[in-house]
Amino acid sequence: MKASFNGARKNLVTDFNLLVCTKTRLDDEQKQILNDLRNTIVGLLCMYDENDPESSCLIDTIILEEVYEDGI
């Protein structure tokens, strides 16, 4: 079975966006952790294998929600 790197990254973004869009109040430490996770995901979206035609940079094609300072 061949795994889809693009598919895994898209699923990660979908789950992250669902988490960010919940109306749960977070403390400053939790917001920082969520922002750190977002930054890691941004890095993953930029990674691709130039030798794999099914792998591409996704940073310009996927919307990744922001973590806002005044609550999520």
C-alpha positions in Angstrom: 0.0 0.0 0.0 1.3 3.4 -0.9 0.6 6.2 1.5 -0.3 9.7 0.1 1.9 12.3 1.7 -0.3 15.0 0.2 -3.4 13.3 1.6 -1.9 13.0 5.1 -1.0 16.7 5.2 -4.5 17.6 4.0 -6.1 15.5 6.7 -3.8 17.1 9.3 -4.9 20.6 8.2 -8.5 19.6 8.3 -8.2 18.3 11.8 -6.2 21.4 12.9 -8.8 23.7 11.4 -11.6 21.9 13.2 -9.7 22.2 16.5 -9.1 25.9 16.0 -12.7 26.6 15.1 -14.1 25.2 18.3 -15.4 27.8 20.8 -13.2 26.6 23.6 -11.4 29.2 25.6 -7.7 28.6 25.8 -5.1 30.0 28.2 -1.9 31.6 27.0 0.1 28.5 27.2 -2.4 26.5 25.2 -2.5 29.2 22.5 1.3 29.1 22.3 1.2 25.3 21.9 -1.5 25.6 19.2 0.6 28.4 17.4 3.7 26.2 17.5 1.7 23.3 16.0 0.4 25.6 13.3 4.0 26.6 12.5 5.0 23.0 12.2 2.1 22.3 9.9 3.1 25.2 7.7 6.6 23.7 7.4 5.0 20.3 6.4 2.9 21.9 3.8 6.0 23.3 2.1 7.8 19.9 2.0 7.5 17.6 -0.9 9.5 15.0 -2.8 10.6 16.2 -6.2 11.0 12.6 -7.3 7.4 11.8 -6.5 4.8 13.2 -8.9 2.0 12.8 -6.4 3.8 15.0 -3.8 3.7 18.8 -4.1 4.0 22.0 -2.1 0.6 22.7 -0.6 1.2 26.0 1.1 -0.6 28.1 -1.5 -3.5 25.7 -2.0 -4.8 24.9 1.5 -6.3 27.3 4.0 -4.9 27.0 7.5 -6.8 28.8 10.2 -5.2 31.4 12.5 -5.0 31.2 16.3 -6.3 34.5 17.6 -5.1 36.1 20.7 -8.6 37.0 22.1 -9.8 33.5 22.1 -10.6 30.8 19.6 
